[in-house]
Amino acid sequence: MQISPGMVAVVTGAGSGIGRALAEKAAQSGMRIVAADIEQPRLDDTVASLGQLGAEAIGVRTDVSVEDDVMRLADAAYAEFGAVNLLCNNAGVFSGGLMWERTMADWKWAMGVNLDGLIHAVRAFVPRMLEAETPSHIVNTASMGGLVTGAYSGPYFTSKFAAVGLTECLAHDLRTTGKNVSASVLVPSLINTNIGTSGRNRQERWVDRGREPAPDVEFVEAMLTESTAAGMAPTEVAVLVFDAVEAGNFWIPTQPSYHDQIRARHDDMQELRHPAPAQLD
Ligand SMILES: NC(=O)c1ccc[n+]([C@@H]2O[C@H](COP(=O)([O-])OP(=O)(O)OC[C@H]3O[C@@H](n4cnc5c(N)ncnc54)[C@H](O)[C@@H]3O)[C@@H](O)[C@H]2O)c1
């Protein structure tokens, strides 16, 4: 899809990291923007920054794990701007640690935000996009953790594999319509964002009251915080995403290691070997 000034972008998780960079890139491209996030102060900050970039923008506080919230987000976008051309389903959280030590709340949080959030958005936005007959494109943020696996990150990687599968199925379904609506999937490696402190936005219904801090969780979160701090800048990711949308690419990797890692994974599958651990860089 060619992106042109006046088109409308909706970005979830726009209060921080990759989402904020995508919203700012949309502003720099002359788009009108609906920014959504669960964290109101950071969302307000993003909307202010979009205004400073000269964009028309609104902020809609949204918990993507809640279907009604996402329906309200779509209502707000169509009421304010009358169209949605680019939908970036980017909100996400990291929930890790040894799988068997995780509570159902840990699992439900990861799946609720990283998978249900996408399902809600497909149901809320796609019918309106198909009806509108204007070019529209959906970018779902998954992860390299949706293509390769490793230890200490079961809930996160599982939710991201589901995000990749969902987006492939979505692309197939959209093709059957013959309409100008398409989808792609962003599969980043390490990006310098606040993902290591995802727990700051964990919903009350998924907090395990009275649980002692778990050493396996503390270990993997510290490792993630340290490794993402040395990662790629979110602004570079936003450029890759906009280029990929314009090129019509389905897969949007961020680092060259993507190619070696998926090749190695497929070799392991062909040879029936145990999967090699992800090399996140
Ligand atoms: N940073 C990385 O290394 C990396 C790598 C691969 C994939 N990703 C993915 O990129 C996406 C963006 O994450 P990021 O790295 O920018 O982290 P981030 O924490 O900086 O930003 C995530 C944003 O999502 C928001 N959010 C969290 N739960 C939400 C909810 N229920 N509803 C709405 N908003 C919610 C947060 O408030 C935050 O503003 C996520 O899907 C993440 O899984 C990140």
The ligand as a MOL file (V3000), in Angstrom:
LIG
                    3D

  0  0  0     0  0            999 V3000
M  V30 BEGIN CTAB
M  V30 COUNTS 44 48 0 0 0
M  V30 BEGIN ATOM
M  V30 1 N 11.6380 -4.6260 22.4120 0
M  V30 2 C 11.9290 -5.7750 21.8220 0
M  V30 3 O 13.0730 -6.2430 21.8530 0
M  V30 4 C 10.8470 -6.5330 21.0900 0
M  V30 5 C 11.2260 -7.6510 20.3170 0
M  V30 6 C 10.2510 -8.3660 19.6500 0
M  V30 7 C 8.9280 -7.9690 19.7220 0
M  V30 8 N 8.5760 -6.8800 20.4680 0 CHG=1
M  V30 9 C 7.1620 -6.5080 20.5220 0
M  V30 10 O 7.0260 -5.1370 20.2030 0
M  V30 11 C 5.7780 -4.6640 20.7250 0
M  V30 12 C 5.9950 -3.3230 21.3880 0
M  V30 13 O 6.7500 -3.5030 22.5760 0
M  V30 14 P 7.9800 -2.5580 22.9570 0
M  V30 15 O 9.2080 -3.3750 22.8440 0
M  V30 16 O 7.8900 -1.2680 22.2610 0 CHG=-1
M  V30 17 O 7.7140 -2.4100 24.5420 0
M  V30 18 P 7.2310 -1.1470 25.4040 0
M  V30 19 O 6.9340 -1.7160 26.7640 0
M  V30 20 O 8.2090 -0.0470 25.2980 0
M  V30 21 O 5.8780 -0.7230 24.6950 0
M  V30 22 C 4.7190 -1.5300 24.7600 0
M  V30 23 C 3.4970 -0.6270 24.9110 0
M  V30 24 O 2.3160 -1.4610 24.9850 0
M  V30 25 C 1.4950 -0.9370 26.0140 0
M  V30 26 N 0.5960 -1.9810 26.5240 0
M  V30 27 C 0.8960 -3.0070 27.3670 0
M  V30 28 N -0.2180 -3.7090 27.6410 0
M  V30 29 C -1.2360 -3.1200 26.9500 0
M  V30 30 C -2.6120 -3.3950 26.8320 0
M  V30 31 N -3.1920 -4.4060 27.4990 0
M  V30 32 N -3.3710 -2.5970 26.0390 0
M  V30 33 C -2.7970 -1.5470 25.3780 0
M  V30 34 N -1.5000 -1.2230 25.4800 0
M  V30 35 C -0.7220 -2.0140 26.2550 0
M  V30 36 C 2.4540 -0.4370 27.0700 0
M  V30 37 O 1.8410 0.4930 27.9360 0
M  V30 38 C 3.5490 0.1900 26.2140 0
M  V30 39 O 3.2910 1.5500 25.9610 0
M  V30 40 C 5.2640 -5.7600 21.6410 0
M  V30 41 O 4.2530 -6.5040 20.9790 0
M  V30 42 C 6.4880 -6.6210 21.8730 0
M  V30 43 O 6.1530 -7.9570 22.2030 0
M  V30 44 C 9.5020 -6.1640 21.1530 0
M  V30 END ATOM
M  V30 BEGIN BOND
M  V30 1 1 1 2
M  V30 2 2 2 3
M  V30 3 1 2 4
M  V30 4 1 4 5
M  V30 5 2 4 44
M  V30 6 2 5 6
M  V30 7 1 6 7
M  V30 8 2 7 8
M  V30 9 1 8 9
M  V30 10 1 8 44
M  V30 11 1 9 10
M  V30 12 1 9 42
M  V30 13 1 10 11
M  V30 14 1 11 12
M  V30 15 1 11 40
M  V30 16 1 12 13
M  V30 17 1 13 14
M  V30 18 2 14 15
M  V30 19 1 14 16
M  V30 20 1 14 17
M  V30 21 1 17 18
M  V30 22 2 18 19
M  V30 23 1 18 20
M  V30 24 1 18 21
M  V30 25 1 21 22
M  V30 26 1 22 23
M  V30 27 1 23 24
M  V30 28 1 23 38
M  V30 29 1 24 25
M  V30 30 1 25 26
M  V30 31 1 25 36
M  V30 32 1 26 27
M  V30 33 1 26 35
M  V30 34 2 27 28
M  V30 35 1 28 29
M  V30 36 1 29 30
M  V30 37 2 29 35
M  V30 38 1 30 31
M  V30 39 2 30 32
M  V30 40 1 32 33
M  V30 41 2 33 34
M  V30 42 1 34 35
M  V30 43 1 36 37
M  V30 44 1 36 38
M  V30 45 1 38 39
M  V30 46 1 40 41
M  V30 47 1 40 42
M  V30 48 1 42 43
M  V30 END BOND
M  V30 END CTAB
M  END
